[in-house]
């Protein structure tokens, strides 16, 4: 056992002798000689010029826009109706309620709103929301371009010649 302790102590002494103040002996071969080839660090001069802060944006309260007309009615059967008009030209009205559809009870609504654009043009939109989705009509709503004739012919051909089995019917999804 004594030999094991002596061998272990010698091993620890050799391992700790490799380090000389945290530096390997290869970086500093002799303790008496100090390596002076390291570059000296001189911090760069940083000049910070203060930039002026922007002027503080202040909120100037505008007078409230008067409500010229406001009506609201709610029925016990789920029906409702509201309408309002403001002094700056905004107007809206909507009526709706609960209806029975093929898939169960649902809600429907129809209404319209109008406002004046920044260019001074009055914008009016009418809409219907029911079991067929939301549909809006108005001059300000962009409309898609017409379908080109070649695409119309291709769609007509596809509709007239359906495939025998679709990929989904076969169970392959790729």
N, C-alpha and C positions, 0 to 999 in steps of 0.2 A: 504494500500500500504506500510505503514511503517513496518508492521509486515513481509511482503514478503522480503523487503530489509534487515531487521535484520536477518531473517532466512537464506537468501542467504549469507550474510556476515559471519554468524556463520558456515555455511557449508563450505565456502571457507577457513576459518581459521582452521577448523578441518582437511580439506584435506591437507592443506599446513603444518600442524603440524606433519603429518606423516613422513615427510622427515627432516632429520637432516644432512645438508651439502651433500645432494645427496645420503644418506645411510638410509635404513629403520631402524626404532628404534629397530627392532628385532635383527639386526646384531650388534647394539651397544645399549644395554639396558639403559645405564646411560651415560649422556653426560660427567660426570666427570671421568668415567673409560674408558680407551682406550684399545681396544682389541689388544693384541700383539702376538697372535698365528698364524699370517700370516707367511708363509715361506718367507724367504728373498731370493731374486733373485740375483744370482751372475753369470754374463755372463761367458760362457765357453771360455777358451783360444783357439783361432783358429790360427793355424800355417799354413801359406801359403808359400809353397816353390815354387819359380818360376821354371817353366820348360823351358828349352831352346827351342827357336823357330826352326822349321825345316829350313834347308837351302833353300834359295829362289831358286825356280825353274826358270831357265832362258831358254828362247827360243833361240835355235841356228838355225839360218836361213839356210835352205838347198838350194842348188842351184835349180832354177826352172827346171822342167823336160821339155825338148824340145818336141815340137809337130813336128813329122816327116812328117805327111801328114794330110791335112784337106780340104775336098771338101764339098760344100753345094749348092744345087740347089732347087729352088722353082718355080713351074709352075703356070701359071695363072688359071688353073682349080682346084687348091687346092692340086695338087700332090707335093711331095717333095722327096728329097734324100739327105742324108748326110753320111759322113764317116770320121773317123779320126784314127790316130795311134800315140802313144807317144813313147818316147825313152825307157820307163820302161816296154814295152810289152803290154800296154793296147791298144785295138783296138775295134772299134765299127762301125757298119754301119746299116742304116735303110732307107727304102723307104715306102711310103704310099700315101694315097690320099683319096678323097671323092668318094663314090660309092652309087648307088641306091640299097636299099634293099627292101624287102617286106613291111617293116614298115616305109619306107621313106628313106631320105638320111642318110648316115652314113659314118664313116671313117674306113679305114683299114690300118694296118701297118705290116710290117714284117722286121725282121732284126736279127742281131747277135752281140755279144760282146765276148771278150776274155781278160783274164788277167792271170798273174802268181800268184799262191797261195804262202803263206809264206813257204810252203814245197817245192816249186820249180816246182810244177805241173802246166801245162797250163790248165786253165779252159775255156771251150767254151760253150756258151749258144746260141741257136737259138730260135726265138719266132715268133708267128703270133698273131695278135690282129684283130679280125673282129667281125661280128655279132654273132659268136659263142663264143665270149669271148677271154681271153688271154690264150695262150697255149705255154709253154716253153719246150724245149727239150735240154737235156745235161747230161753228165755223173755226174755232180756235184749236180744235182737236186735229192733229195731223192724221192724214189718211195714207195708207200704203199705196204705192204705185200699182197700176193695173198689172195683172199677170200676163207675161209675154205669150203670144200665140203658140210658140213651140212648147212651152211648159203646159199650156192648156191641153194641147193635143196629147202630150205624154201622160198627163193625169187621166184624160179620157180613155186612153189605151189601157192604162193600168186598171181602171175601174171596169172596163169591158172584158179584160182577160185576167181574172184572178188566178193566183197560183193554186195548184192542187192541194198542196200541204204547206203550211207555213213552218218556219223553223220552230216556232213556239208550240205548234201542235205536235211536232215530232219529239219534243222534250229536249232539244239541243239549243242551248243559249250561248252562241258564240258568233 
